[in-house]
Amino acid sequence: MTKKQTAIVTGAYGAIGAEISRGLAVLGYTLVLAGRDKDKLEKLAGKLRDDCSNNSIRTYALDLSRKKEIEDFARWWEGPLNLLVNNAATAPRAQKHTPEGIEMQFATNVLGYFWMITGFSPFMEGRDDARVVNVASYWAGDLDLDDLEFIKRPYDNDTAYRQSKQADRMLTAAFAERLRGKGIMVLSAHPGDVSSGVSNSLGYGGWEPPAQGAATPLYCATDPGLKGVTGRYFEHKAPARCRFSEDTRAVEALFNICSSY
């Protein structure tokens, strides 16, 4: 099945992001690979052009923890968008902050998703089977709405990561409700346990090959049977219960907090 559609993948050159990008390139998507390192983006783009016989691959270098850079990306964008895969993530062992003073995991893993959906959903309106896929995790929990940036709590990168992935699943539900009437589906997925920069920072090696880890996000992004499905969380290419998304009061509170940044 060849797709004449356009997609953005953030965190594109990471272990999972590269395989998501490869899967979309094989299907013939016009791709924009996004991430911080321009050289890594260009290297991946060249490899995918050669390996997948797809010359419709571009790159855009930006820091996904910074709102202005995402807004600049959206201003740069021209034409329709069919698919947005929010995949970029970080898990620094020592606490870090953006130049704006926002805790780095919350900025990248949560606000980055929020800002990308906010900035790019207007380009997706009215497109047939438009989808947002948020790469989340089953490794989720510990969200504290009163201390999202670890000002009161001691910073622990594992706790911060779990919190961020819970938030991604909750924001999936929040955006699904808001974008349903515009024809944009929003899904979240656990990608699999792959050895990556993030997993290594968290102290895990991972045991699945990257292609296996990317299988569920790719399924959410491309499977025709999911057309019209929104607000759901997936593991192993199947819908799974997300208890975090069921707490509608907390979901709305998180959305409102993210809106304030």
Buried (B, 14 or more C-beta within 10 A) or exposed (E): EEBEBBBBBBBBBBBBBBBBBBBBBBBBBBBBBBBBEEEBBBEBBEBBBEEBEBEEBEBBBBBBBBBEBBBBBBEEBEEBBBBBBBBBBBBBEEBBEBEEEBBBBBBBBBBBBBBBBBBBBEBBBEBEBBBBBBBBBBBBEBBEEEEBBBEEBEBBBBBBBBBBBBBBBBBBBBBBBBBBEEBBBBBBBBBBBBBBEBBEBBEBEBEBBBBBBBBBBBBBBBEEEBEEBBBBBBBEEEEBEBEBBEBEEBBBBBBEBBEEB
